[in-house]
Every structure is written in C-alpha cells, then in structure tokens.
Amino acid sequence: MKKINVTRSSMPSYEEYCEEIKSLWDSRWLSNRGAKHREFEEKLQGYLGAENIALFANGHVALEVAIDAFGFKKGSEVITTPYTHCSTTHAIARNGLIPVFCDINDRDYTIDADKIEDLITDKTVAIVATHVYGYVCDVKKIQEIADKHGLKVIYDAAHAFGVTIDGVGVGTFGDAAMFSCHATKVFHTIEGGITTFKNKEIYSKVDQLTNFGFTSHESVAYVSTNARMNEYEAAMGLCNLRHIDDEIAKREEAAKRYVERLSGVEGIKLIAPQEGVRQNYSYFPVFFDGYKLNRNEIQAKLAESQVFARKYFYPLTNELECYAQDYGFSVASTPIAKHAAETVLTLPMYADLTIEDVDLICDIILS
Ligand SMILES: Cc1ncc(COP(=O)(O)O)c(C=O)c1O
C-alpha cells in the first residue's frame, strides 16, 4: 500500500543543486556569510519585498534572536497565542519574557485582535502572533493597537513564505517576521530561517547576535548564540526559490480538490480564503466538529490506509508540561484555541500530492 505522509520535501533536480554548490569546492568558504549566503539574501529581498533580511540556521533561532534584538527587559510580558508550534512560546520564554495568552478567532485561527487590549498591562512590551497555516493575522488592527500602546509586533510567519496581503509581502508587516525554511515547509533550505526587520539598526544588531555577539574580531558586545545559515543551505534556498511559484501552484491544485470534496459536508469545517491574501497552501487543516467520527477516529482510519495526517496544533502551548510548574498557564482562558486543538487534523499537503491521492484521502474520510 502506498504511504502518504502529511508532507514531503520538494527538491530541485540533483543536477541543479550540484551545479549550485560546485563553486564551494573552489572557494572553500562553507559558512560564515559566504557568496551563496549573500546572493540568497539579495534574491529574497526581491521575492519577499523586504529590505532588511537576515538568514539563520533554523526558524526557531531566527525567532529567538529576533525577539532578543529588541532588548526587552527580562520579566516583561508578551501577548501571544497558544495555537502555534511550541517554538513561538519557547522563543518568548527563553528570552526571559512572560507569555500572556490571548485566544484565537474561529475564522482563520490567528490571534483574536479584539481580545488583545484587555491583556495589556504596564509590563507588556510586544505582541508575538503567528500567521497560522499561512493565514494572516489582522495585521492592520494589531498595528493600531501596538502603535497606541507603544508595543513591538513580531510575527511568527513560519508558515507564510510567499504569502502577500493586497500584493504586499507578509514579511513587511510588524517590526519583524520570521519564516521557517525547514525541509517540510513550502519553501525550504533543508534547515533554515529567515527574518525580515523593519528597522535597519535592529537588523544590524541581529547580524551580530547571530554570530555569538561579535561586533568586531576582538569584541563581543552581546551574550549570544551561533545561529548562522551555512552555504549548502543557502544554495538549496537559491535553487528552491527558482521553483517556488510552481510549488505553490501545485499545492493550490491539491487544495482546490480537497475543497471540492470536503466543503459543505456537515461536521467538517474548512478555513475560508482571506480576502486580498495570496495563499501559499502550506497546510490543509480540517476541523472535525460534530462529524460522524471525531478527529482521533478519522486520524486512525486514515492511518489504517497508510495516510498519515497530523494533529497540528495539538496540544496547545499553554498546556505543555514544560511550562506547568513555573508559569501556571490556564487553557481555560483560551477556549477557542482549545476547541480547535481538539478538532483539527492537517491532511497531507505537498507539491507532489496527486489528485488521485487527494481523492483517496477524501474517500476514506467521507466513507
Ligand atoms: C509556527 C511555527 N513557528 C516556529 C517553527 C520553528 O521553525 P523551525 O523548525 O525552522 O525551527 C515552526 C516549525 O514548524 C512553526 O510551525
């Protein structure tokens, strides 16, 4: 029986990648911002429509360093959501900041902007919100709130590479936005992360934070980390960037088929497209809410046929055991997120997923 995983990495041809990395055998410059790194940064500026772009070893360190760059006082509060990868919450907590959980909305599962202001205290310094599955947060309202209260806005755009709002790159909203380039993402560099920054000075500091805090060969101004992307990853990024629009178009075909087959079915909820947003079809989440089988049962039925869907995001980050003792979060404060986490299943989605594969998956669900 054919195995269908929830995702499958896209790759350039073997020849294309080999051609891209060939020069590394001459230069012997394998990391530390070499030629591939710089070329990749430049090309990304064009694609993402953002000027200040930093590359990282992975999405998580990209977010952690981005938050660090703003120099928030330890113990300050950051408004965020629990319906995200644990990376988002970890990045806040590992910076010595306190995550304050806002609920999500049940239209696109991003932060409920109408609930943010109630959570602001004199300790609040930032809003860290996730563009969940590539669906964008209410960037306009969030910015208004941030401006009114003097807060920074940092987006976890891990899922949102290539997404635009009214033709404008999603990375240009807020003070910073992080894209994950993990092998399973729409766009990848094997492991990797990209962060876009509004402010040039913050961007320069990030450059130093990414490299142990070195400000020159003989001075280290920050207690920091090594978060550098290497040349092989940058080369993979250069190759994949040539094919990204094709990648998104193929995913769109699969997504359309899922929608054709699953929309309007009682007890199955899909997320509607957002107006003015170019989607990247990074995931295909389905919410089983009042369907004849529950989410766990559907997941098990699919697995019997070698189709592996994922409960993404489950559990919520405010119910993770690593936070239980010291933080005392309560899931009761985020009931919509809780319900989403209990009903969601992300179905297989990748560029090579065929219409026949989608039909097979839908047949199992509908039967
Ligand atoms: C929402 C979100 N944030 C952060 C990350 C972390 O990215 P990475 O795996 O590149 O470290 C992920 C990874 O899947 C994610 O889904």
The ligand as an ORCA input file, in Angstrom:
! r2SCAN-3c Opt
* xyz 0 1
  C       4.581     28.218     13.794
  C       5.997     27.741     13.849
  N       6.916     28.504     14.448
  C       8.200     28.127     14.522
  C       8.643     26.946     13.973
  C      10.074     26.546     14.097
  O      10.720     26.519     12.849
  P      11.981     25.563     12.589
  O      11.511     24.166     12.543
  O      12.511     26.040     11.272
  O      12.951     25.804     13.696
  C       7.721     26.112     13.338
  C       8.160     24.829     12.746
  O       7.417     24.057     12.199
  C       6.363     26.515     13.277
  O       5.439     25.737     12.702
*
